[in-house]
């Protein structure tokens, strides 16, 4: 297992192979990841604990916002713009296709935007 510290929490890479990837993520209350999308990667989010606000949609100015709690899930298809935000300290799983570097950041609170 590989642990990657992030400015918003941490990622624990549980498995990556030619077919899929599984991460356990911790998002701290009041923090959020980049507003982003993936060109190829499809991911499913499953909340284990806490509350996670997820913004998602086809275009940046038309995002749906929903708060997810334990046992809630959402699947994000390639091209879907999305962002996760901690309403409370939150732990969630991400199961996805294995494209680990496939991220296009649109906005980022931590100056990591690459366009």
N, C-alpha and C positions, 0 to 999 in steps of 0.2 A: 504494500500500500504506500502511495506517495501522497504526502500532505503539502499543499500549496497555500501559503498564507496570501490572503487578498486584503485590500484596504477595507472591504466591507465584511470580512469574516474569513472563512477558509474553505478550500476544496480538498476532499480526500478522494483520490483516484483509486477506486476499489478494483476495477478491471478495465483493461483495454485490449482488444484483439482485432482481428480482421473483420469481425461481424458486428460488434457492439462495444459500447463503453458504459460504465456505471460509476457515478460519483455520488458521494455524500457531501452535501454542502451545508455550511452554517452561515446564516445571514444575521448580522447583529441588528437590533432594534434601531430604526432611524437611518439605516444605511441602505444603499441600493447599488445594484450592478449597472453596467452600461446599458443604455438604450441601444439595442443591437438587433441584428438578424444573421441568419446563416444561409449560405448559398446552397449547401447540400445537406447539412446536418438536420435530422429530425430528432426531436427530444420529447420525452415524457417526464413531467415533474410529479412527484408524489410527496406530499407533506407528511413528515413524521411527528413534528411537535411545533408549537408556536403558531403564529399567524403570518402569512406571506401575502403581500399585495402583488398581483401580477397584472401588468399592463400588456395588452397584445392587440394586434390588428394588422391590416394590410398596408396602411400608410401612417406616417408619424402623427398627423393631426386628427386621426380617427381611431384612437385606441380605446378598447374596452378595458375597464378596471374592475377587478374582482378580488375579494379577500378570500384566501384559501386557508383552511385549518387542517388539523390532523385527518388523515385518510382521504383528503381531497386530491384530485389529479387533473392535469391538463396536458394535452399533446400539442406541441408547436411544430408546424410543418415548415420546411425550408421556405425562406422569403418572408415569414411572419415576423414583423417588428415586435420586440418584447423587452420587458425589464421586470426584474424582481426587486421588491422592497420589503424590508423587515418591519412589520407592524409591531411585532414582539420579536425577541430572539427566536430564531426559527431554524429548524433542521429539516432538510428535505433531500430526497433522492432524485437524481437525474439519470435516466436510462436513455441512451441515444445511439445513433449510428456513430461510427468511430472517427469522424473527422474532427480531431481535437483542436486544430488550428483554424477551423472555419468560423471566424467571427468577424463581422463588420460592425464596428462601433460607430454610432451616430452621435451620441452624447455620452459624456462620462464625467462624474463628479470628481474624479481623481486624475484628470488630464491624460487619459490613455486613449483618446480618440485618434483613430487613424482613418482618414478618408482619402 
